[in-house]
Amino acid sequence: MMTRSPQGRTSRLTRPSIAVAAAVAVTAGVVAAAPDARTAEPSPKLSLIAASTSVTLDSWKEDPGVYLDLGTYLTSENGAFELKVTRKSYKDPVLATQVLRNGKKTTTKALPAGLVKDFSGLPDFAQISVTDAAGKTVLKQTEAFCPNNASGRIRPDAPANSKYPQSCPVNPFTLGSVWGVENGWASNTYAGYYAKPVQLAAGTYTAKISVTKKYRDLFGIANKPQTVKVTVRERSWEEEEQAGDASARSAAPRSSQSAKSAAGHQGHGGHEGHEGHQQAADAPAASAHAAHGAPARPEAPAARTTGATPTFNVGHGPYPPAPPALPWALKKESLQRQAFSAAKVGDRPGQTDGSRQAPAAEPNAKRPTGKATVPDVPKPDLRSLPAYGITVSDGYEDDPGKDYLAFSANVWNAGPAKLVVDGFRSPGKELMDAYQYFYDAKGKQVGYTPTGTMEWDPRPGHEHWHFTDFASYRLLKADKKESVRSGKEAFCLANTDAVDYTVKNANWHPDNTDLSTACGQENSISVREVLDVGSGDTYTQDLPGQSFDITGLPNGTYYIQVLANPENRLKETNHKNNSALRKVVLGGKKGARTVKVPAHHLVNAN
């Protein structure tokens, strides 16, 4: 799938997470502060700590702005800090509940109505003020806090892994989420992908960070602000690359063998998990930067967009869409280059803020044999979310006289069982035969059924195997009769969005989140595509097939229909909830069409 290049620059993605290392440094202090608290109180003890007394932040001349990753963390002792956030429907507000676990006993505490407005975190959680060297306050702001943010253990006897999800969803049609800081862990209070850069000149500052009063009172957090010395340094890619070039030229006669050795090590990047694939897919310029000795170029944060969530799965978004969204028929070369550049965003050691890439699921070694059966066991329940990220565009010079309506769409699995589809290819065949598998309560495969085919999509930005007839997009007239149908019905399945992690059997740590591993290569003999319980698969509005040709349509009211499992090829628990409609109103004139998107009940998001 085509992705968009992130904008801006910051080094926060490329660093190993400072949570673990920094938290170890404060372990002794945290534990000593309350040696008996873990057994004396049933509720978690929360504290704000600073990993370091000083930080250095970069502002780039080419894209000035400083991201205030100040290294402050919320720790949870004496139990995990857990919140369940949900809404009954899009007609109902988002509500948050604290979950308290004491051994086998679980109790809940409703948090104040209106505390949270969406699923991206606790709003206005951290208060930050920054003063300059003269003592003048130059910045004062609050930031939201996602408890699932980059985190690490603060004591050696804490659980080795956190059970909580690794990000807070921002899909406007999310239905339920779980947030938490594991017992004995710390979570970064920095808003990360939801934060905006601030303008600070190069120099030294003092930052004071505290938890706002309403949250201190609500969760019993002590009023202990943290103070961090901040050094802002101005840097320039152009200057550093020039310096790197000069250094490489002067060193070349003396260290050609070293250069060859370094190049060899760089070539083995594939051993570093997914990074090898990402480095290979980088734009040539990025490779040149590393080769010439300039510092590794920090990856930019992907802006919060209409695309989807902060999961950063290569191929589905959520990178900023083209302004305006382009019909894929244009296939602009610049977009293709940006797609390959964006492909480098993904896992790195300790990175748990949602930009990870989980490994792909392995298909069965052989295609199933024996009689196909559909046993009486739990099955998936596919549902569609209303369309969003809706825009209009003309055909530009490459497709003159055309008008397009583009959109983002998501089909998700409400469970209680995951959707598992394997594709097997006969030698020399262009299509794979697809099979759906069924499992008992213990996870044992107990049946299968043929369920169509998979096809290879060779288009730049795709280049993976699509399962056919997974979903259909249709533009309906005001009477809800079909007017235009999108040509797209084949999809590579991946768990890009956490739509509702409160449903039964929801998997908070799904595999198959990354299309570069989940959907195979052109020469693959078999692939496995999975849509796990609670997760959905978003296709953003700048992708092939994500638009309707509205050139000949009159102005007026229409509905975008997202329809899951249109031919009922897949076996699921309920076929009656597969359709979702989103109202749109077309206006304007040919070559300058407009679209108005009314709120969908309480969700006022385009």
Disulfide bonds with the S-S distance in Angstrom:
Cys146-Cys168 2.09
Cys492-Cys519 1.26
